[in-house]
Each structure stands twice: as C-alpha cells, then as structure tokens.
Amino acid sequence: MAITPDEAARVYRGADRLYSLEQVEAAIDRMASEIHAQLGERNPVVLCVMSGAVVPIGRLVSRMDFPMQLDYCHATRYRGEIRGGDLHWLSEPRESLVGRTVLIVDDILDEGYTLHALIGACTRLGAASVHTAVVVVKRHDRGMGLEADFWALEVGDRYVFGYGMDYRGYLRNVPGIFAVAD
C-alpha cells in the first residue's frame, strides 16, 4: 500500500529513535573489524542486497581495507508493504560465485526467509562458502531461527526503519534506526 510523503513524514516525526547515527556507525565499525578478521584473506564477493543494503554497504565496505569484489542482487518479499510475501527476484549476481567466498550484506534479519533464499541461491551458483552480515537482527520467536554470521545491532519485535530500512518505500535515508510508534 503506497503512502504519501506527508504520511511518511508523520511516521518519522512520531517514531521512537532506537539508535542514533553515531551508535549505528560505531556498531558498523565493530562489525567491519569482525568481518576483516574472518574473511580478509579470502578474496570475498561482497553481495549487496538491494534496496535495503544500499546505505549500509557503502558505510561497511569503506571500513574493510582488503581485496574484495562488490556485486549486488535484488530480491524482495516486501515490495513496498510492511509484511513479507513470496520472494520476488529482480536481479541475480553478475560476478561468478563458483568456488568463491560470498558475504551477503542486508539491512535486517527478521524472520530469515529472504536471507535463507539468498544463501541457497549463492550455494546453487557454486559459492564455496556463504556468510551473512546485517545491520539489524530483530529478536522474536517467529521465522526460521536463522542467525547472521555478522550483525551490528539488535532490536525488539517492532517495525523499524532508517539506515537503509524503509517504511513503505520511504525513510531509508534517515540518520539512525527508528521504530514506528505503537
């Protein structure tokens, strides 16, 4: 369901700030160090999941000073809605993943269905190993029980936006991580 810019602004004004931009950036620093320690010698393909990871990928890879290739894929279950549906592919990776270490970077791990499908796709495309990094892990008891290899922050079971995560197509650009007011 599409909303207007005024509705998006109203949601933003009423939202609860969970993490400031400074807190998010500090968590991204920590996550980048962990990734460097584990994957820095492995020449990974870093795979940006569009559109949610477009903000965090630039912030993350600029902190990882080792050889890597950057690529993207576009798969979504939300398509502008606040609840996920079937996985919809718009673009698969262009780089060959055969025999490669792959790091999938996404904005949020909620129930895990999208990330699970992406891991499976990378494996089918021949990746030697697949690792995952997300900005936010949402803690609840739904979904697949999938865990990210690397994550920056945790949130409770609320609808969150900012730092790449959207609210009905808006607010990916806001500085920090916010939750829609209850």
Buried (B, 14 or more C-beta within 10 A) or exposed (E): EEBEEEEBEEBBEEBEBBBEBEBBBBBBBBBBBBBBEBBBEBEBBBBBBBBBBBBBBEBBBEBBEEEBBBBBBEBBBBEEEEEBEEBEEEEBBEBEBEEBBBBBBBBBBBBBBBBBBBBEBBBEBEBEBBBBBBBBBBEEEEBEEBEBBBBBBEBEEBBBBBBBBBBBBBBBEBBBBBBBEE
